[in-house]
Structures are given as C-alpha cells and as structure tokens.
Amino acid sequence: MSTQNVALIVGATGLSGSYTGQHLKAEGWTVVTLSRSAADLPWSDRHIAADLEDAAATRAALQAASDVTHVFFCTWSRQQNEEENVRVNALMIRNLFEGLADAPLKHAALVTGLKHYLGSFEDYANVKPYTPFLESSPRLPGLNFYYAQEDVLFEYAAKRGFNWTVHRPHTMIGFVIGNAMNMAVTLATYASICKHTGRPFVFPGSPEQYAAVADVTDARILAKQLHWAVTTKGAENTPFNTVNGDVFRWTWLWAQIAGYFGLPVGEYPGHPVPLESQMADAPTLWAEIVAKHGLQDIPVNKLASWWHSDADLGRTLECFTDMTNSRTRGFTAYQQTSQSFFDVFDELRARKIIPS
C-alpha cells in the first residue's frame, strides 16, 4: 500500500464521499474519513468525527489528520435561506482548512453541482441557462453557496500553495441509504409501492423534463474523475462537469425502469404528479411491503427523498452538461445511465431492501 497519498474524505457517509473513499482505497491510498458523528466504514483506515461548524472542535479533531495530502470535500449543509447557506457552508470549508494548517496538502477537490449554472434554491432557474452547461460559463448574479465554497477553496489554495479542482455532478446515482439526493433509491421505492398496490407507475415530473434531453452522474464516475484529477498533470486548478457521458430522455428511460420492475408504464397525464403528494401514505404501505417480503426494516422516509426527486424531475427547462475540460485532458470514463439505475436496483434487491 502506498503511504504517500493520504486522502481525507469530508462527508464520508454520503453518496459522493463513500464512493470516492472506496475507490481510493482500492487504488492503494490511505483513506481518512470525516463525518459529523462516529461511523463504522470498513474501507476507512481512520475515522474522525467532527462538526465543521465548530471551529475549535474541528481544529482539535483534525490533529488526527496531520498527514493528509489530499482533501475531497463532499458535503454541504442546507439552511433556511441562501444567505445562511452561504455563511454556513463557507464557514465549514474554512474551518476545515484552518484545522489542516500543519498538513502537507498537495490538492483539494470540491464537489458541488449544477446549481452553479441554475442558481440557488431561492433563485433556481430564474435565468434560462444555455445548454449544454459549459465549464467556462460565468457565475450567475446573486448569492450561491457553491460560489462561496469555491472562493474559500481558491483563497486557501493560493495562500498555502496546493492545487485545487471543482467537480460539478448532475443528479447522483448510487447505492447509499439515507441520502437526500439519491434518485435511484427513491424511484426503486416508488416502483415497489406501485407494484404492491397496483397503482400506475407514472412519471411524476414536468412535461418539459419528460421530453427534454438529460444526463445524470453515476457515483462511480465521480469517484473515478476525482482520482484522475488529483493524479493527472494538467488537470489541476480546473473546474470539471461530471456526468456519465451519455444523454437520454425520460420518455424512454422511464419505460426501461418500468420494465425492470415488471410494471406497465402509467400514462403520463401531461402535468406533474409529485411524489411527495402521491406517496403521503407510503409509511404504512412500506411497512406492509417489509412484512410481506421479509425485507430489512428501514423506514421509507430514510430510503426515499420524494421532495428532492420531485425537484429534479419537475424542472421546466432542459439540463445537461458538456465535459470538455476533462475530455480534452484525457478523462474518458463512461457509464451507461440505464445500467447505473439497474445496478442500484440489483444491490437493493440483493440486500433485501426492496422486493425481488
């Protein structure tokens, strides 16, 4: 095992952090993980529990990370408004770098997302974006905590002389339980409830999104790109869009997902039918499903994030990205999107989290 590369995965229990940590471990890195509370991660060499909003506690906890050479910042904290999002999320990354003052940092990678192009939660899509989203696009006006995170990253990279990269995934696909942004687990839960009840498996989003060109990000692709970026000469100090490399339309991908679960495709009504309202009775139904099929007893609201998938699928504009910055520098990893979903569904079945 190489001891030269020591990764600190911030947000190690989340989707992007867990996949990145596991990938780096497989590549021979020493992996140090950080999350708000204790965690038993079999691929972690050393876990640190720290609340990054607490500067003193973070500084004390990160004494156990004095050998870290590479930081992968894969977390954020949602607040009541964008002003607070900016303040808290900038503070978290600032406290992290202050706590790593003595570490021999070579590179810090920040994972953000497409709100860089679409605007904050409060100003979302008020400016119609140009698609595909270009890494060279200027920032939108107004507050955006992604910009605040970037600015702190740039400040410390310049001050301390380490390299940086920023990675902007789209909708994230992967296996993790309890992550608010995991559409694959949400759709698997929805499909399982439809099969149990005989309800139609209807696309819940907007007509614009149903027909538009779209893309997503497999967490495995993000992990590969993060590793590539910190080990490739010429990739440093660059922002990267991060998606599977294919595009699709929900009009036909929805039918493929239905086919996986043995469901007919529900007739699309031409308007949104949000999951959050459709699934109001999901807790009771899921308890029935768990009992009937002998599944792991995980509450449905820990599996499914109805509101977040509603937000993704309810967009009224086209969203897909261009990967020029990484493609021209040699990153060629590709993942078929339908298989991204099916692989998660397979794992959920194998672990008896959804019915077979």
Secondary structure per residue as TSV (DSSP state, phi and psi in degrees):
chain	resnum	aa	ss	phi	psi
A	1	M	-	360.0	135.9
A	2	S	-	-73.6	135.3
A	3	T	S	-105.6	3.5
A	4	Q	S	-77.5	-35.1
A	5	N	-	-103.1	113.0
A	6	V	E	-118.2	112.0
A	7	A	E	-94.8	136.1
A	8	L	E	-107.2	114.9
A	9	I	E	-97.2	109.8
A	10	V	E	-94.0	118.4
A	11	G	T	90.2	44.2
A	12	A	T	-71.3	-18.2
A	13	T	T	-91.9	-4.5
A	14	G	S	-85.7	-177.4
A	15	L	H	-66.8	-56.7
A	16	S	H	-68.0	-40.6
A	17	G	H	-65.9	-43.5
A	18	S	H	-67.2	-42.1
A	19	Y	H	-67.5	-38.7
A	20	T	H	-65.4	-44.9
A	21	G	H	-60.9	-44.0
A	22	Q	H	-65.3	-37.7
A	23	H	H	-65.5	-45.8
A	24	L	H	-64.7	-39.5
A	25	K	H	-59.1	-43.3
A	26	A	H	-65.0	-25.7
A	27	E	T	-86.7	3.6
A	28	G	T	94.7	9.9
A	29	W	-	-79.5	155.4
A	30	T	E	-83.2	127.4
A	31	V	E	-115.5	117.8
A	32	V	E	-105.2	131.1
A	33	T	E	-114.4	150.1
A	34	L	E	-137.3	132.5
A	35	S	E	-148.9	174.3
A	36	R	S	-64.8	-30.8
A	37	S	S	-132.6	175.4
A	38	A	-	-61.4	147.3
A	39	A	-	-149.6	141.3
A	40	D	-	-102.6	95.3
A	41	L	-	-112.7	111.0
A	42	P	T	-62.4	-21.3
A	43	W	T	-93.5	0.4
A	44	S	-	-90.9	132.7
A	45	D	S	-80.1	-25.3
A	46	R	E	-161.9	125.4
A	47	H	E	-109.0	139.8
A	48	I	E	-122.2	127.0
A	49	A	E	-99.0	123.2
A	50	A	-	-156.0	140.4
A	51	D	-	-94.3	107.3
A	52	L	T	-67.7	-11.6
A	53	E	T	-77.8	-12.7
A	54	D	-	-104.9	103.5
A	55	A	H	-61.2	-46.9
A	56	A	H	-66.1	-43.8
A	57	A	H	-65.6	-37.8
A	58	T	H	-64.6	-45.4
A	59	R	H	-59.2	-42.8
A	60	A	H	-66.5	-44.5
A	61	A	H	-64.9	-36.4
A	62	L	G	-79.6	2.4
A	63	Q	G	-60.7	-24.3
A	64	A	G	-83.1	6.6
A	65	A	G	-125.9	28.6
A	66	S	T	-70.5	-10.9
A	67	D	T	-99.4	3.9
A	68	V	-	-67.4	131.9
A	69	T	-	-106.1	-25.3
A	70	H	E	-136.4	132.3
A	71	V	E	-108.5	136.3
A	72	F	E	-123.4	104.0
A	73	F	E	-94.2	104.9
A	74	C	-	-122.5	38.5
A	75	T	-	-144.9	164.2
A	76	W	-	-159.3	165.7
A	77	S	-	-128.0	119.3
A	78	R	-	-81.3	131.9
A	79	Q	-	-115.9	-177.9
A	80	Q	S	-73.8	-20.5
A	81	N	S	-154.3	170.9
A	82	E	H	-70.2	-30.4
A	83	E	H	-60.1	-42.5
A	84	E	H	-73.0	-35.8
A	85	N	H	-55.6	-45.9
A	86	V	H	-62.5	-48.6
A	87	R	H	-62.7	-50.4
A	88	V	H	-70.0	-44.7
A	89	N	H	-72.2	-32.4
A	90	A	H	-68.0	-39.8
A	91	L	H	-62.3	-41.1
A	92	M	H	-60.8	-46.1
A	93	I	H	-73.5	-31.5
A	94	R	H	-66.1	-44.7
A	95	N	H	-62.5	-35.6
A	96	L	H	-61.3	-52.0
A	97	F	H	-66.3	-33.6
A	98	E	H	-64.5	-37.6
A	99	G	H	-71.8	-18.6
A	100	L	T	-102.7	26.1
A	101	A	T	-57.0	-32.2
A	102	D	T	-100.0	0.2
A	103	A	S	-78.2	146.1
A	104	P	-	-82.5	63.3
A	105	L	-	-66.8	134.1
A	106	K	-	-107.3	-32.0
A	107	H	E	-157.4	141.5
A	108	A	E	-128.3	126.9
A	109	A	E	-110.9	131.7
A	110	L	E	-113.8	127.8
A	111	V	E	-99.2	120.9
A	112	T	-	-119.8	-119.7
A	113	G	-	171.9	-168.2
A	114	L	T	-79.4	-5.1
A	115	K	H	-64.6	-13.0
A	116	H	H	-57.5	-36.0
A	117	Y	H	-100.6	-22.4
A	118	L	H	-101.5	-14.8
A	119	G	-	97.9	170.4
A	120	S	-	-70.8	174.2
A	121	F	S	-54.4	-38.1
A	122	E	T	-79.1	-28.0
A	123	D	T	-114.0	22.9
A	124	Y	T	-58.1	120.2
A	125	A	T	60.6	24.6
A	126	N	S	-69.2	-29.6
A	127	V	S	-102.6	119.4
A	128	K	-	-67.3	119.9
A	129	P	-	-79.3	158.9
A	130	Y	-	-87.2	128.0
A	131	T	S	-114.4	148.9
A	132	P	S	-67.7	153.4
A	133	F	B	-65.0	129.1
A	134	L	-	-103.4	136.8
A	135	E	T	-63.9	-20.9
A	136	S	T	-86.1	-2.4
A	137	S	-	-63.1	142.4
A	138	P	-	-71.4	161.3
A	139	R	-	-64.9	150.2
A	140	L	-	-77.9	155.4
A	141	P	S	-69.2	156.8
A	142	G	S	97.6	173.1
A	143	L	-	-73.1	142.1
A	144	N	-	-157.4	119.2
A	145	F	H	-67.5	-22.2
A	146	Y	H	-61.9	-41.5
A	147	Y	H	-65.5	-38.8
A	148	A	H	-64.7	-41.7
A	149	Q	H	-61.7	-45.0
A	150	E	H	-58.6	-44.6
A	151	D	H	-62.1	-38.6
A	152	V	H	-67.2	-42.0
A	153	L	H	-57.1	-49.1
A	154	F	H	-62.4	-40.1
A	155	E	H	-60.0	-49.3
A	156	Y	H	-74.7	-32.7
A	157	A	H	-62.4	-42.8
A	158	A	H	-67.6	-40.2
A	159	K	H	-69.2	-37.5
A	160	R	H	-108.3	-6.1
A	161	G	T	80.0	21.7
A	162	F	-	-99.1	161.1
A	163	N	E	-83.5	163.0
A	164	W	E	-138.4	157.5
A	165	T	E	-142.5	152.3
A	166	V	E	-120.6	134.6
A	167	H	E	-121.9	128.1
A	168	R	E	-119.0	84.4
A	169	P	E	-73.5	162.8
A	170	H	-	-95.2	-146.9
A	171	T	S	-57.6	127.3
A	172	M	E	-90.6	135.8
A	173	I	E	-122.6	127.1
A	174	G	-	177.4	178.5
A	175	F	-	-101.1	113.1
A	176	V	-	-161.5	145.4
A	177	I	S	-104.6	134.9
A	178	G	S	90.7	12.6
A	179	N	-	-96.7	128.4
A	180	A	T	-69.3	-16.0
A	181	M	T	-109.4	15.4
A	182	N	-	-95.3	92.3
A	183	M	H	-64.2	-34.6
A	184	A	H	-62.1	-43.7
A	185	V	H	-68.8	-37.2
A	186	T	H	-61.9	-46.5
A	187	L	H	-68.8	-34.3
A	188	A	H	-64.3	-39.5
A	189	T	H	-66.5	-44.0
A	190	Y	H	-59.9	-47.3
A	191	A	H	-62.2	-39.4
A	192	S	H	-65.2	-37.7
A	193	I	H	-69.4	-40.5
A	194	C	H	-61.2	-41.1
A	195	K	H	-67.2	-38.5
A	196	H	H	-67.0	-37.3
A	197	T	H	-99.8	-15.3
A	198	G	T	80.7	10.8
A	199	R	-	-70.2	151.0
A	200	P	-	-69.0	140.6
A	201	F	B	-87.2	88.8
A	202	V	-	-103.0	134.9
A	203	F	-	-59.2	125.2
A	204	P	-	-90.4	-3.1
A	205	G	S	-96.6	-161.7
A	206	S	-	-80.4	157.5
A	207	P	H	-64.3	-33.5
A	208	E	H	-62.7	-43.4
A	209	Q	H	-72.9	-33.4
A	210	Y	H	-60.9	-36.8
A	211	A	H	-100.0	-13.6
A	212	A	S	-76.3	160.6
A	213	V	E	-72.5	136.7
A	214	A	E	-142.7	168.4
A	215	D	-	-147.1	168.4
A	216	V	-	-141.3	175.6
A	217	T	E	-123.1	115.1
A	218	D	E	-71.7	133.2
A	219	A	H	-59.5	-25.0
A	220	R	H	-70.3	-35.3
A	221	I	H	-67.0	-43.5
A	222	L	H	-60.0	-45.6
A	223	A	H	-60.4	-42.3
A	224	K	H	-64.3	-40.7
A	225	Q	H	-68.3	-39.5
A	226	L	H	-60.4	-45.7
A	227	H	H	-63.3	-46.0
A	228	W	H	-57.8	-45.3
A	229	A	H	-64.9	-35.4
A	230	V	H	-87.0	-3.9
A	231	T	H	-120.9	6.5
A	232	T	S	-115.3	122.1
A	233	K	T	-64.5	130.6
A	234	G	T	98.7	-9.8
A	235	A	-	-92.9	-10.4
A	236	E	S	-70.4	154.5
A	237	N	S	57.0	46.9
A	238	T	E	-142.8	142.1
A	239	P	E	-88.5	145.0
A	240	F	E	-132.2	125.7
A	241	N	E	-70.2	150.7
A	242	T	E	-140.8	100.0
A	243	V	-	-138.3	174.7
A	244	N	-	-63.5	-31.6
A	245	G	S	108.7	-7.8
A	246	D	-	-114.8	171.2
A	247	V	-	-128.8	162.3
A	248	F	E	-153.6	172.7
A	249	R	E	-124.1	140.0
A	250	W	H	-63.2	-23.9
A	251	T	H	-53.2	-37.3
A	252	W	H	-105.8	-28.5
A	253	L	H	-67.4	-34.8
A	254	W	H	-61.0	-38.5
A	255	A	H	-66.2	-36.4
A	256	Q	H	-67.0	-40.2
A	257	I	H	-65.7	-42.5
A	258	A	H	-57.6	-43.9
A	259	G	H	-61.1	-37.7
A	260	Y	H	-58.2	-41.0
A	261	F	T	-90.5	3.7
A	262	G	T	68.8	33.8
A	263	L	-	-111.0	145.2
A	264	P	-	-72.2	153.3
A	265	V	B	-79.3	122.3
A	266	G	-	-67.8	143.5
A	267	E	-	-66.3	125.4
A	268	Y	-	-71.4	127.4
A	269	P	-	-79.9	-4.9
A	270	G	S	90.2	5.9
A	271	H	S	-152.6	161.9
A	272	P	-	-64.1	142.9
A	273	V	-	-129.5	78.3
A	274	P	-	-53.4	141.2
A	275	L	H	-63.1	-35.1
A	276	E	H	-59.2	-36.6
A	277	S	H	-85.0	-39.5
A	278	Q	H	-56.9	-37.9
A	279	M	T	-101.2	25.9
A	280	A	T	-58.6	-31.4
A	281	D	T	-97.6	14.4
A	282	A	H	-59.5	-39.6
A	283	P	H	-56.5	-43.5
A	284	T	H	-67.5	-44.5
A	285	L	H	-64.2	-40.0
A	286	W	H	-67.1	-37.0
A	287	A	H	-60.1	-38.5
A	288	E	H	-64.0	-43.5
A	289	I	H	-64.3	-44.2
A	290	V	H	-58.6	-46.3
A	291	A	H	-66.5	-42.9
A	292	K	H	-64.1	-39.4
A	293	H	H	-106.8	2.5
A	294	G	T	63.7	42.9
A	295	L	-	-84.6	167.0
A	296	Q	-	-58.2	138.8
A	297	D	-	-87.1	77.8
A	298	I	-	-108.5	125.4
A	299	P	-	-57.4	141.1
A	300	V	H	-59.9	-33.1
A	301	N	H	-75.6	-8.0
A	302	K	H	-89.8	-22.9
A	303	L	H	-84.3	-48.9
A	304	A	-	-106.6	137.7
A	305	S	-	-115.5	82.3
A	306	W	H	-57.9	-44.6
A	307	W	H	-64.2	-37.4
A	308	H	H	-74.2	-40.0
A	309	S	H	-66.8	-34.9
A	310	D	H	-59.6	-41.5
A	311	A	H	-65.1	-43.6
A	312	D	H	-64.5	-47.0
A	313	L	H	-84.0	-11.2
A	314	G	T	-94.8	2.2
A	315	R	-	-57.4	147.6
A	316	T	S	-107.9	21.3
A	317	L	S	-144.5	160.9
A	318	E	-	-77.2	138.3
A	319	C	B	-136.4	107.8
A	320	F	-	-153.9	162.1
A	321	T	B	-122.4	161.9
A	322	D	-	-108.0	138.5
A	323	M	-	-113.4	34.2
A	324	T	H	-54.8	-44.5
A	325	N	H	-59.8	-40.2
A	326	S	H	-85.2	-36.5
A	327	R	H	-61.8	-42.7
A	328	T	T	-72.7	-14.2
A	329	R	T	-101.3	2.8
A	330	G	T	107.9	5.9
A	331	F	-	-85.4	115.9
A	332	T	-	-120.0	5.9
A	333	A	-	-59.3	143.8
A	334	Y	-	-142.3	147.1
A	335	Q	-	-143.8	125.7
A	336	Q	-	-69.0	128.0
A	337	T	H	-66.1	-41.4
A	338	S	H	-58.2	-39.1
A	339	Q	H	-70.1	-29.5
A	340	S	H	-57.2	-47.8
A	341	F	H	-64.8	-47.2
A	342	F	H	-63.6	-36.8
A	343	D	H	-63.6	-39.8
A	344	V	H	-66.8	-44.0
A	345	F	H	-59.3	-42.1
A	346	D	H	-60.2	-42.4
A	347	E	H	-69.6	-38.7
A	348	L	H	-60.7	-39.9
A	349	R	H	-68.3	-44.2
A	350	A	H	-62.1	-33.0
A	351	R	T	-89.9	5.3
A	352	K	T	55.6	47.6
A	353	I	S	-100.1	-31.2
A	354	I	S	-125.8	160.5
A	355	P	-	-67.2	150.6
A	356	S	-	-78.5	360.0
